[in-house]
Amino acid sequence: MGETRSGRKMLEVDIGSDELEQYLKVLGSKRQRAVITVLADCDEVLDLDMLAEYVAEEVFDAPLDALGGHEVRRVKIRLHHNDLPRLDSGGLVEYDYRSQIIVPGEDIEQVSRVLQNFR
């Protein structure tokens, strides 16, 4: 682990600078970053409904039972039409639009560690 000039710890990751630049371009929203965090911490393949619940908890910083169905539906719609296709085209996830199954990309854990630096 390296350090910045200010003494802050930096995580070392095994991703090329071009790849990292591409990943950072598709991680512009809190929902997209939440998807990465959830998938990196999850040991199972998720469908859109399950992912929407987990992401809503992250985005609204509240447990699922404290959220209304409206918030989860809104997150689900945005994931399906915007965030997951963008993350898929950026190589961070594989999203099957028809079955609504989300599979983490091979660099998801490394990208998640990079994101932890910004929390």
N, C-alpha and C positions, 0 to 999 in steps of 0.2 A: 504494500500500500504506500503510495507516494504522498507528498504534502505540497500544498500551494505555498506561495511566498508568505501568506498570512499565517501559515502553520496549520491550516485546515486539512484534514485527512482527505485524500482522493482515492476512490476505488479504481483499481486497475481492471480493465476488461479487455477481452480478446476479440475486438471488433475493429475492422479497418475504418479509417476516417471517412471514406466515402459512404460506407454502409451506415455508420453512425449518423452522418449528416442526413441520409435518406430517412432513417428512423425518426430522428428528431423532427423532421418536416411533418410526419404524420401523427405526431403526439401533441398536437396543438390544443386539444381540449381536455378538460378534467375527466370527461367520460372515457376518452381514449386512453389516458394514463391509468384510469381505474381498471379498464379492461386488462391492461398489461399486468398490473398488480394482482388482480384476482386470478388470472390464468397462471401466473408464475407461482402462486401459492396453492393452486388447486392440483390435486392428484387424479382428477377424472376429466373426461371430455364433458363439456357443458353444452346444453342446448340454449337457445336464445332466452327462453323464459327464466331459467336458472341464472344465467349471466346477468340479465336485466335486474333481478332481485339483488344480487351481490353488488353490482355497479351502483344501483340506487342507494344502497347502504353507504357505500364509499363516497358518492357524490354529495349526498345530503347529510353525511356524518351522523346517521341515526340508524337504530335497529329497524329491521323490516316491519315489525309489528307497530312501530311508531309512524310509519309512512302510510299514506293513503294509496289506494290502488291507482289513482290518477298519476302520481309521481312515477310509479313503476312502469305503467303503460307508456308514459311519455318517454322515459329512458329507453324502453324496449323499441319504440318506433324510431328513435334517433339512432340507436345502435344498428338496427336493421337497414335503415336507408342511408345512413351517413358514415358512422364510425367504423363498423365492421368492414364494409367494402373498402374504405380508405386504408385500414390496417392490413387488410388482405392484399391490396395492391402494393403496399409497402413491405410485404413479406413478413410481417410480425405475427399474423394469424392466418389460418386457412378457414374461410367461412363458406359453408355450403348454403347458398341462398334458399334453395328448395327445402332441404331438411332442417335448416336453421341450426346446424351443429357447428361449434367453434372448436378448432384444434390449435393449440399454441404453435407458433413457429419455432424453429430451432434456436434462435437467439433470444427468446423471450426472457429467460432468467438473467442474462447479461444486461439486457435493456432495462429490466426491472431494477437491477442493482444500480444502474446509472440514475434512474429516476429517484431512487432513495436519497441520492445526494441533494435533491431539490425539494425534499419534503420539509 
